[in-house]
Amino acid sequence: MSHVQTLLAAASLILLAACGGSETAPATPEAPEAAPAADAENEAQVTPAADPGFVRPEGLPETAIPVTDLDGSVYWVEPRGDGRVALYSFTDDGQVGAAAGTFAQLQEAYPTLDLSPLADRLDLAGEAAADQETGSGVDTLRAAQDGLVAATPGAQKALDLARNGPVLELTGPTLHHLVESMGGSFTMTKEELTALLQEQTDGRFTATNAELKALIRGSGEDGITAEDIGLLLPKTRDAPPPKIDRDAPGKGRAGDDCPGLIYGSGKREICLPLGALSFADRVVSFTPGEKPSKPPFDFPENALGEPNYRNTYSADFISLGCNGELITQFTDNILVDVDGVDLYIFEIGPVVEKTLLAISSDGESWIEVGEIEGARSEVDIGPFVSKGDKFPFVRLTNASVACGGNHSGADIDAIAAVGAEIRLSLDSALLFDVGKYEIKPEAESALAELAAQLQTYGADIRVTVEGHTDSTGSAASNQTLSENRARSVWDNLSGKISPVPEDVTIRGYGASRPVADNATEEGRAENRRVDILILPGKKGYLTE
């Protein structure tokens, strides 16, 4: 069957599903033989599907899985091998129609379907070649669709939805990223765009791909302006609240048995002792790998901060792509080994896709922890590290065999340190003269503020004071300088605290644990620091 014939069959299903028709799709040589149409005079019998949220129509192949449309309509898709798919659409009184084609053809004919459940079922080898096919049949398809509109009430709405694509839920950073990936630009920075949306719509922006393309085409040579964005904001204000999937973790909440905040529910519920401080704060690098996800679901910053996933059209998570690699860093906390779970990865979807995990103290030497997969993505790093080791860097590498589509590979919403210490960092330029370890008088006010903050955690805390330098100078001199600076800071702080914590460790690391690139002056300045690491006790969040 030709590419256009396949799309025409699928287009008929769009129209019939939208209008509640009961006819079957036009017969084609590739129409699936399974799941014959039910008798229109008898109500179709159903049996429970594997997912308790759906019911499986009688006669449907057991290998068929449910997918949902933007409006909540349920379709059934059956992987056929070699990247081909059969699609079935049902109403309450029987089968509406069926069509078959490649995964790419299905995506083109049904752009509003969430086909991510197919990713692990299909062998998508050869899809790259299919992507090279010309789109010459699209105009023919649309002309045929338009011919059906006059005779089919409600069809225009279905066609508009199919042509425009799904309504995407975007934030300032994801909107900025998506527009740039589409060849557009802004006259404002990512931060300025975020501030504009925060002021106008509480940070929310909704649009279809068609609307974004029109926005880019209509912008001037310098890019999209605040006035251009304002044209679409009324639609965002009038848009209904975004759909919240049942596996969305939601906001952190207090619990009687949790000293911090609880995230998620059911089998995916997790207590994070440091609450909102628990999460990764910075993207170090991201490599999409083969078959990367489509924008805006390839934006690495969506893995930072608290989990905020809502639904598959809401661009608030990152899909790593086949063999994609994401490296993140904790900046206001740090990963340590405690009894039980130490690290928790918030991955969306019903099943955790296989991901390789590694951790590092310096971002260069990595400890391979192993694979994450199963119903919960929690990790105990204890078997791989020594007590007292600290790790600001986490690396995730997608390892699932089958991946592709809009959401290619593992879908990461957030990365949380369950075993964590609070990290307070002091700039050495504020504290010391070059090459010295005596506290400068002008540093006293900053140290007094830090001492007051330490006092709030009580005396039953574990404190580690770490001195760090940049890579200039010899390793021996840097080691000595870092130790002396760490001791000077604690000598100063301990005189301002009462009672003084008893569990205190002073360490110097020289240039061995950088947090930035020593090849630049900015990076070297960031590496010259003294870190105060705090493991709160009973008065704080966490008890080992």
N, C-alpha and C positions, 0 to 999 in steps of 0.2 A: 504494500500500500504506500502511496506517495506521502511525503511530508505534509502536504496540504490536506490530503484526505484524512489523515490522522487528526490534524488540528480541527477540521470541520466536524468530525465525530465528537471530539471533546467539546467544541463550541456548542453543539446541540445540547450536550449535558448541562453546560452552564445555564443555557436558556431554560431548559426543562426544570432544573433544580430551583432556579429563581422563581419560576412561575407556578410550581406545584404540579406540573404536567405528569401524566402517567404513561406516556408513550415511551417506547424504547428508542435508543439512538439509531440512526440510519445503519443498516447492515453494511458491514465492510468485511473484506477478507481477513482482517486481523481482530474482528470482534471476539472477545473471549467466549469460549464455549461453556465455562463454568457459570454457576449462579443463574439458571434460567429464570425468566420473568415469572412472577407469581400470578395466580389467577386473580384478575381484577375484582371478581365477585366475592372472594374470600380474603379475610384479613391475614396478612403474612404472619406466620408463627416465628417467634424469635427465641433464641437461647442466649444465656449470658455470654458476653465476650470475655476475653482474658482480662481486659481492663474493666473494673466494676463500673466505670462511668459510661460505658457503651453497651449496647446489646447487638449481638451478631445475627443478622437475618438468616433464615433457614436456607440451606443450600450453598451458602457462601464458602469458598475454599478456606480451610483451616489456616492457610498461610497468609490470608489477607489481614491487614492491620488497619485500624481506623486513623484517619487524619481529619483535621477540622479546617473549615473555611473561616474567613474573617468574621462572618456573621454567626459563627457557631455551628453551621451546617456540618454534618458528618458524612464523609465519603469513605470508601474502603479501597485500599490499594493492595495489589498482590505482586510482589517481586517475581519476575519470570526468568531471571538469569540473563547474562550478557547485557546487563544494564537496562532491560526492558521491563515495563510495568503495565499491569492491567488495572483499570479503574472502574469501580462500580458505584452507582448512585441509587439510593432507595428512598421511597416515600413510605407512609404507613401502610399502604395497600399493595406494596410490591416493588419490584425493580423498575427504576426509571430508565436506565440505560447503561451501556458499558462501552469502553474503548480501550485500545492498547497502543503503546508506542514507547519510545525511549524516555529515559528520565528527563532529558533536556526538553523533549517535546511536551511532556506533561507539565514541566515548569512554565513553559511558554504559554500553553493553552489555559492553565489554571494558576495564574500568578498570585492569587490570594490564598492558595492552600498552603498550610504549614506542612511541608514535606520532610521536616527534620527526622521523624520516626523512621523514614526509609533509609537513612544514612548507613545504619549498621546492617541493613538487609541486602543492599545492592552491591554487586560487583561493578564499580563504575569505571573499570578499565576501558579505555577506548572513548570515553566521553569527550576527551580533548579533541579527538578527531571530529566527533559529531558537532562540537562547538564551531568548527570551521565551515559548516554548511551555510550557504547563503540564506538570507531571509526573504528571498524573492516571492515565497508563497504567502507571506503575511498579508500583503495587500489583497490578494485573492480571498484569503480567509475572512478578512474584515468586510470585504464587499458582500460575501455570502452571508455573514452575520447580519449586516445591515438590512439585507433583503428579508430577514426573518422578523425584524423588529416590529414592523407595522402590523403583522399578524399575531404577535405574541405579547400580550399585555405584561408590563413589568420588565420586558427584556432589556430596555435601554439602560435601566439602573444596573442590571447584571453586567452588561457590556462595558459600561463606564467603570465599574469596579474592577473588571478584569483588565481593562486597558491601563488604568491609572496605577494599579498596584495597591498593596495594603497601606493603611495609614500607619506611619511609623511614629513611635513615641521617642522623642529626642531631647537631649540636654544641650546646653551650649557647646561643650567640647565635642560631643558626637555629631552635632549639626555641622560644626566647623570642619571636622574630619570628613564627613560624608560629602559635603559640597566640594572640598578639595579633591576627593577621589573621583568626582564626576567632572573634573576639569574647571571648576569655578573657583572663586576667591572672595574674600571679604575685605572691606576697607577698615575693619576693626580686628583687634586681636581676639584670641580665644577667650581671654579673661574679660575683655570688654563685652563680647557677645553674651557670655554667661551672666554678667551683671545686668545687661539689658533685659534678658529673659527673666531673671530673678525678680526684677522690679515690675515687669509687666504681667507675667503669667506664673509666678512662683517657680521659675526655672524650666517650665515645660514648653515644648514646641512640637506640634503635630503637623505632618504633611505627607503626601504621597510622593513617589518618585517623579510622577508627571508634574506635580506642582513645583518640586525642586528644580526640575529641568527648565520649566518656564521661568522660574526665579533667576536662574543663571543666565538664560538667554536674554532676559529683560534688563539685566544689570549693566552698568556702564563699564568702561575699560578698566576702571580701578577696582571693580568688584562689587559685591552686594553691600548695600549701605543699611544703616539702621532704619531708614525710611522704607526700603524695600522689604525688610523683615516685618515692619509694622503692617504691611498689607495682608499678611497671613495670620497675624496675631488674633484678630477677631474670631477666626475659625477655631483656633486653639482654645480661646476662652469659652466658646460655645460647645466644645467637644465633650462628650461624656467622660467620666473617669475611666482610666485604662482598666482593662480586664486584669484580674489578679488570678494567676494560675494557682491550683491547689497545692503545688509543691514550692511556691514562693516562700522564702524564709521569713519575710516580714521584718519589722523593726525589733530591736532588742527590748526585752521586758524583764522586770524584776521577778524573782522567784524565791520562795522560802528557803530552798536548799541550795541556792546559787549565790555565792558572795559577790558576783558581778552582774552580768546580764545574760539572759537566755535567748538564743536565736534558733529559728526553725521549729518544727513540731514533729511529733510521732517518732519514727525511727531516725529522723535527721535532727532531732533536738540536741543542742550542745550548749553547755554552760561555759562562758568565757570570763574568767576571773577579772581581767582588766577591762571588761566591757568594750566601749567604743575605741579604747586605745589599743585593742588587740590586733588591728588589721594592718596589712602591708600599705605603705604610704607612697612608694615611689617606683616607677618603672625604670629599670636599668637598661633593658634591651628587649626587643621582640623580633623574632624571625618567623614569618608566616609559614615557611616550608612549602611543600607541594600542595596543590589544590587549596589555596587559602580561602578563608571565608569571604563572603561578599560584604562590602561596606554597608552599613556601619558596624557590622558584627566582628570586625577585625581590629577594633580600637583597643589597644592594651590598657589604657587608663581606666577602662571599665572594670578591671579586676581589683582596683584600689578601694580602700575605705570599707565601710560597712556594706553587707549584702543588700542590694536594692532591686533584684530581679522581680519583674511583674509578669511578663508574658513574652512569647517568642517574637513579637513585633516591637517590643520595647527595647531600645538599644542601650541596655544597662549591664551587659555582660560581654565577654570576649570569647569567640570560638577560635581555638588555637590553629586550626588547619592541620592537614596531614603533616606529621613530623614537625609541627610548629613548636617553637621554644619561647617561653616567657620567663624573664628573670626580674624579680621584684625585690624591694628592700624595705625592711622595717627601720623607721627613723626615730620615732618617739617611744619605741619599745624594742625588745630584742628576744629572739627565740632561745629558750634554755630547756634543759631536760628536767622534768619533774615526774613524780609518780603518775603513771597512766598516760593519757593522750597528751601530746605536746603540740601538734599542728593539725589544723582542720581546714580542708579545702571545700568551699561552697561551690559545688558543681550542680548545675541545673539539669532537669530531666529526670525521668523515672529510674534510670540506671546510670551509675558512675562509669564513664568511659575510661579505658585504660590510659593512665598517665604515669610517666616516669618522674620521680621526685629526687632532687638533690639539694643539699644545703651547704652554705659556705660561711666562713668567718671573715673572708677578705674579698669575695667576689672573683677569685682566681682559682684557688684550689677547692675542689668540690668533693663532698662525701655523698656517694650514691646510696640513697636510702631504699630505693626499690620502686615497685609498681603500686599505684593506687587504683583500686577497682572494687566493685561490689556496691552494696546499698549505702554504705557510709564511707566517706573519704577522710578518715582520721588516721593519724600516724603517731606512733611512739618512737621517738628518735633514740631512746635509751640504748638499744643494742649497738648503735653505730657511733656513739660519742662518749666522751668522758664527762663525769660530773663537774660542773662549773664552766664547761665550754659554752660559748655564746655565738649565735649565728644571726646576723642581720639579713643574709641573702637567701632567697629560695628560688630554685629553678624548676619549672614544670615543662615537660616535653610530651606532646601527644604521642601515644603509642598504639592507638586503635588501628586495626588493619583496614577496616572499611570506613571511609569518610569522604565527604563531598557535599555540595549544595550550599545553601545560604549559611548554614551553621556547621561548618566543616570541623571535625575533630571535637575534642573535649570543650565544654562550655563552662567557663570559669566566671563566677560572680564575685567572689572575695576569697582572700587568703588570711587565715587567723592564727596567731600564736596563742595556744591554750596555756602552754608552759611559757611564761613571759616575765620579763623584768621591765620596769619603767626605765626609760633612758632619757636623762637630762644632759645636754651637751653644752660645754662652755668653750667659746672661741679663745684660743691661746693668745691671740693678738690683744684681746681685752685684758687678759690676766697677767701676761709677762712681756718683758722686753725680749728682743731677739737673742736667742741663745741663753737666756736666763731662766731661773726657776723661782725667783723671789716675786711674791704677789705685788702688783702695782697698786698704789693707793686708790687710783680711780676705779679699781675693780671691786672695792669694798661694798658698794651699793648692790651690785649684781649678786655677790656672794651672800649678802644679808637676805635678799629675796629668796635665793635658793635654800638657805638654811631654814627660813620660815616654812617653805614648802616641805622640806624633809621632816620638820617637826610635826606636821599634820599626820604623818604615817605612823607615829608612835615609835617606841624604842625597840619593839620586837620585829625589826626589819633586817634584811640582809643587804648590806651595802658593798658594792664593788666600785672602787675609784680607779679609772684607767687613764693613763697618759699616752698620747699618740703624737707623732711628729710626721712631717713630710719626708720625702726620700732624699733631700739634699743632706750632705754631710755623711760621715761614716756610720755604719751600722752600730758600732760600739758607742759612739758619742750620742747618737739618737736614743739608744736604749737607756743610757744613764740619764739623759735629759728628761725622757718621758717618765721614768720612775720618780725623779726628784720633783717634777711638776705635779704628779699625782699626789705625792705625800704633802707638798705645800698646800694644795687645795684642801685636803682633808684636815690638816692641822688648823687651817683657818675656819672651816665649817664646824668642826667639833667644838670650837670655843664659843660658838653661837647657839648650840643645841643643848637642851637639858630635858631628860637624861640622854646621854650619848649612847647610840646603838652599840652593842657589844660585838656583833658579827660583822666585822669590817675587813675587807681585803684591799690592799694597795698593790697595783700592778702597772708596769710600764711595758709597752709593746713596740716602742720605736716607730718605724715606718711599716711594720709588718701587717697592719690591719687598716688599709685605706678605705675611705667611704666615697672617694672621688678620684678622678684621674690626676696622677702626679705629673703628667706631661704639661699641664696648664697651670698658670698662677692661681686661677680661681680654684682649681682642684686641690692644689697644695695648701691654700689657705683653709679650705674645708677640712683637710686632713690634720692640720695642727689644732688639736683640741684636747680637752679633758672631759671624759664621760663619767657621769654618776649613774650607776645602774642599781635599781632598787627592787628587791623582791619583797612586796608588802607582807606583813604578818597578819595577825588576827584583827588588828585595827584597820588594816587596809583591805585588800581584795583576796589575797591568796595565802593559803596555808599549805605547805608541802605535806 
